Amino acid sequence: MSLYWNPPVALSASEERIIARCKTRKVFAFPRTHRHLIFDRDLQENLAAIYPERNSGKKVVLACSP
């Protein structure tokens, strides 16, 4: 499993329909159509350095069967 996010560049059919409805609100379509440029490898490496992996947090609670 890769540490980096590699989103598809091409729009799916459902994404194309949604973006077609956002003609007057292009600000909503911009992040989707340009996410492969915005979240490039350099940005992802910087984010990984800023937010290191931690093992802290709450433990998982398993449900008991009756």
C-alpha positions in Angstrom: 0.0 0.0 0.0 1.4 3.4 -1.0 1.7 6.2 1.4 0.8 8.6 -1.3 -2.6 9.3 -2.8 -2.8 8.8 -6.6 -6.3 9.9 -7.6 -7.6 9.2 -11.1 -7.3 12.2 -13.5 -10.3 11.3 -15.7 -13.7 12.1 -14.4 -16.2 9.3 -13.9 -19.6 9.4 -15.6 -21.3 10.5 -12.3 -18.6 13.2 -11.7 -19.2 14.5 -15.2 -22.9 14.9 -14.5 -22.3 16.6 -11.2 -19.8 19.1 -12.7 -22.1 19.8 -15.6 -24.7 21.0 -13.1 -22.1 23.3 -11.4 -21.7 25.7 -14.4 -22.3 28.8 -12.3 -20.4 27.4 -9.3 -17.1 26.5 -10.9 -15.4 26.8 -7.6 -16.9 23.4 -6.7 -15.6 21.7 -9.9 -12.1 23.2 -9.7 -10.7 21.0 -6.9 -11.9 17.8 -8.6 -10.6 18.6 -12.0 -7.3 19.8 -10.7 -6.7 17.6 -7.7 -3.9 15.6 -9.4 -2.0 18.9 -9.7 -2.9 20.3 -6.3 -2.1 17.2 -4.3 1.2 16.3 -6.1 4.0 14.3 -4.6 5.8 17.3 -3.1 2.7 18.5 -1.2 2.0 15.0 0.1 5.6 14.7 1.3 5.4 18.0 3.1 2.1 17.0 4.7 3.6 13.7 5.8 6.5 15.5 7.4 4.2 17.9 9.2 1.9 15.2 10.5 4.0 12.3 11.6 2.4 8.9 12.1 1.4 8.4 15.7 0.3 5.3 17.7 -1.7 7.3 20.2 -5.4 7.4 20.5 -8.2 5.3 21.9 -8.1 1.5 21.6 -10.7 -0.2 19.5 -13.6 -1.6 21.4 -14.8 -5.0 20.2 -18.5 -5.9 20.5 -19.2 -9.0 22.6 -21.7 -11.5 21.3 -24.4 -12.4 23.8 
